[in-house]
Amino acid sequence: MLFENLQVGRIAMHEVLRRDDDRQPKQPVYGTSLENLSVAAKTAFRLRITEALSTQAKSIEMVIAETGAGSMRDIAGRLLPSNDEQFLAVSREVADKLVKAQKSRSIPGGVVIVFDGSFGVPKKRFMAVIKAETQSGFRRNKTDKDVLTEFLENIFLTPATRLYKIGFLVEDTEQDQMWKSFVFDSNISSSHRETAAQYFYEDFLGCHFPSDGAYET
């Protein structure tokens, strides 16, 4: 599927934390309002998504297995028609669901980005979630008097390192309110699809690989 003319609507961000030695889940750090990104930031955000989903070797259409209450498909169905206040509240369920799925201490925490939008002609609506790991790095900042080097922490969605995963649920009105699911995972390779993070696509998104294993974007 080609994600052309991608338009991003509402965005909510939360933070999930790695489990400690006791292996008990930690409550997410919830965002308190929807994000209000600048035009430049929203353009860069949209570019990251389209680049990721167009990377054919690392993106795959999956089969939605879980459809009951509390499933990601159920959440998507409630998010799209919601108002802004409801969107923020329901998006917290996404963070809660990811915390439960990340059972191993080896799974890092990160930023959970929940957003909706549309793409294509005619438009298809979607709901998507990104799990992005944070990094640290340096930036050169030029002032009137000097050029300073700044150390930055908790940065994410950088183009150089794709430390993120994307779950993309598309409303397919041509099939009686059915949904299609696409997953991007930087760990997937065209020859070893099993390297994809199972906790993300199965435990969290409620999906599994199609029987033919075909990669499609």
C-alpha positions as CSV (number, residue, x, y, z in Angstrom):
1,M,0.0,0.0,0.0
2,L,1.3,3.4,-0.9
3,F,1.0,6.1,1.8
4,E,0.8,9.1,-0.5
5,N,-0.6,12.5,0.5
6,L,-0.1,11.6,4.2
7,Q,-1.8,14.1,6.5
8,V,-1.2,14.0,10.2
9,G,-4.0,15.1,12.5
10,R,-3.9,14.9,16.3
11,I,-0.8,13.8,18.2
12,A,-0.5,12.6,21.8
13,M,2.8,11.6,23.5
14,H,3.4,9.5,26.6
15,E,6.5,7.9,28.1
16,V,6.9,4.2,29.0
17,L,9.6,3.0,31.4
18,R,11.8,0.0,31.5
19,R,11.0,-2.5,34.2
20,D,13.3,-2.8,37.2
21,D,14.8,-5.9,38.8
22,D,11.4,-6.7,40.4
23,R,10.0,-7.0,36.8
24,Q,6.9,-5.1,37.9
25,P,5.3,-2.7,35.3
26,K,5.7,1.0,35.9
27,Q,2.9,3.5,35.3
28,P,3.5,5.5,32.1
29,V,4.3,9.2,32.3
30,Y,1.2,10.5,30.5
31,G,1.1,13.6,28.4
32,T,-1.3,16.2,29.7
33,S,-2.4,17.7,26.4
34,L,-2.2,17.1,22.7
35,E,1.0,18.1,21.0
36,N,1.1,21.4,19.1
37,L,4.0,21.0,16.7
38,S,5.4,23.7,14.6
39,V,5.0,23.5,10.8
40,A,8.6,22.4,10.5
41,A,8.3,19.8,13.2
42,K,5.2,18.3,11.7
43,T,6.7,18.2,8.3
44,A,9.7,16.3,9.7
45,F,7.4,14.0,11.6
46,R,5.4,13.2,8.5
47,L,8.7,12.5,6.6
48,R,9.9,10.0,9.2
49,I,6.7,8.1,8.9
50,T,6.5,8.0,5.1
51,E,10.2,7.1,4.9
52,A,9.8,4.2,7.4
53,L,6.7,2.8,5.8
54,S,8.2,2.9,2.3
55,T,11.2,0.9,3.4
56,Q,9.9,-2.3,1.9
57,A,12.3,-4.7,3.6
58,K,11.3,-3.5,7.0
59,S,7.6,-2.9,6.6
60,I,4.9,-5.6,6.4
61,E,1.2,-5.9,6.3
62,M,0.0,-8.1,9.1
63,V,-3.1,-10.0,10.0
64,I,-5.2,-8.5,12.9
65,A,-5.8,-11.3,15.3
66,E,-7.2,-9.5,18.3
67,T,-10.5,-7.6,17.8
68,G,-12.2,-7.6,21.2
69,A,-12.6,-4.9,23.8
70,G,-9.3,-3.3,24.7
71,S,-7.5,-4.6,21.6
72,M,-5.7,-2.1,19.4
73,R,-8.4,-2.4,16.7
74,D,-11.0,-1.5,19.3
75,I,-8.9,1.4,20.5
76,A,-8.5,2.6,16.9
77,G,-12.2,2.4,16.3
78,R,-12.8,4.7,19.4
79,L,-10.0,7.1,18.6
80,L,-10.9,8.2,15.1
81,P,-14.4,9.6,15.9
82,S,-13.4,11.0,19.2
83,N,-13.1,14.7,20.2
84,D,-9.7,16.0,21.3
85,E,-10.3,15.4,25.0
86,Q,-11.4,11.9,24.4
87,F,-8.5,11.3,22.0
88,L,-6.0,12.2,24.8
89,A,-7.8,9.9,27.3
90,V,-8.0,6.9,25.0
91,S,-4.4,7.4,23.8
92,R,-3.3,6.7,27.4
93,E,-4.8,3.2,27.0
94,V,-2.2,2.7,24.2
95,A,0.6,3.5,26.7
96,D,-0.9,1.2,29.3
97,K,-1.2,-1.6,26.7
98,L,2.5,-1.2,25.7
99,V,3.6,-1.3,29.4
100,K,1.9,-4.6,29.8
101,A,3.4,-6.0,26.6
102,Q,6.9,-5.1,27.6
103,K,7.4,-7.9,30.1
104,S,11.2,-8.3,29.8
105,R,13.7,-6.0,31.5
106,S,15.7,-6.1,28.3
107,I,13.1,-4.0,26.5
108,P,14.0,-0.3,26.8
109,G,11.5,2.4,27.6
110,G,10.7,5.2,25.3
111,V,8.2,7.7,23.9
112,V,4.8,6.5,22.8
113,I,3.4,8.6,20.0
114,V,-0.3,8.1,19.2
115,F,-1.7,10.0,16.2
116,D,-4.4,9.9,13.5
117,G,-4.7,11.3,10.0
118,S,-5.5,10.3,6.5
119,F,-3.7,9.5,3.2
120,G,-4.5,8.7,-0.4
121,V,-7.2,9.7,-2.9
122,P,-9.9,9.1,-1.9
123,K,-8.9,9.6,1.6
124,K,-8.4,6.7,4.0
125,R,-8.4,7.4,7.7
126,F,-5.8,5.8,10.0
127,M,-4.6,5.6,13.6
128,A,-1.0,4.9,14.3
129,V,1.4,4.4,17.2
130,I,5.2,4.9,17.3
131,K,7.4,3.4,20.1
132,A,10.6,5.5,19.9
133,E,13.7,4.9,22.0
134,T,15.5,8.0,23.2
135,Q,19.1,8.9,22.6
136,S,21.6,11.6,23.6
137,G,23.7,13.6,21.2
138,F,25.4,16.9,20.4
139,R,24.4,20.0,18.5
140,R,26.4,23.0,17.3
141,N,24.6,26.2,18.1
142,K,25.8,29.5,16.6
143,T,25.2,32.7,18.5
144,D,26.1,36.3,17.7
145,K,29.3,36.0,19.6
146,D,30.3,32.3,19.5
147,V,29.6,28.8,18.3
148,L,28.6,26.5,21.2
149,T,28.4,22.8,21.5
150,E,25.3,21.6,23.3
151,F,24.7,18.2,24.8
152,L,21.1,17.0,24.2
153,E,19.3,14.2,26.1
154,N,16.1,12.3,25.4
155,I,16.0,13.0,21.7
156,F,14.1,10.7,19.4
157,L,13.0,10.0,15.8
158,T,16.4,11.1,14.4
159,P,16.9,10.2,10.8
160,A,20.3,8.7,11.3
161,T,19.3,5.9,13.7
162,R,15.9,4.3,13.4
163,L,15.3,3.2,16.9
164,Y,11.6,3.1,16.6
165,K,8.7,0.9,15.6
166,I,5.4,1.9,14.0
167,G,2.0,0.2,14.1
168,F,-0.3,1.6,11.5
169,L,-4.1,0.7,11.4
170,V,-6.0,1.8,8.3
171,E,-9.8,2.0,8.2
172,D,-11.0,0.1,5.1
173,T,-14.5,1.3,4.5
174,E,-14.7,-0.8,1.3
175,Q,-14.8,-3.9,3.4
176,D,-17.6,-3.0,5.9
177,Q,-15.6,-1.2,8.5
178,M,-12.7,-3.7,8.4
179,W,-9.1,-2.6,9.2
180,K,-5.7,-3.2,7.7
181,S,-2.5,-3.3,9.8
182,F,1.0,-2.4,8.8
183,V,4.1,-2.6,11.0
184,F,7.5,-1.0,10.6
185,D,10.3,-2.4,12.7
186,S,14.0,-1.6,12.1
187,N,14.9,-5.1,13.2
188,I,13.0,-6.8,10.4
189,S,15.0,-8.0,7.5
190,S,13.7,-9.3,4.2
191,S,15.2,-12.8,4.9
192,H,14.5,-12.9,8.7
193,R,11.1,-11.6,9.5
194,E,11.3,-13.4,12.9
195,T,13.7,-10.7,14.1
196,A,10.8,-8.3,14.5
197,A,9.9,-7.6,18.1
198,Q,7.2,-10.0,18.9
199,Y,6.1,-8.1,22.0
200,F,5.3,-5.1,19.7
201,Y,3.4,-6.7,16.9
202,E,1.7,-9.6,18.7
203,D,1.3,-8.7,22.4
204,F,0.8,-5.0,21.8
205,L,-0.8,-4.6,18.4
206,G,-2.6,-8.0,18.4
207,C,-1.3,-9.0,15.0
208,H,0.6,-11.9,13.4
209,F,2.4,-12.5,10.2
210,P,0.4,-13.4,7.1
211,S,0.8,-17.1,6.1
212,D,2.5,-16.1,2.8
213,G,5.0,-13.8,4.6
214,A,4.7,-11.2,1.8
215,Y,6.2,-7.8,2.6
216,E,4.1,-4.9,1.4
217,T,4.0,-1.2,1.8
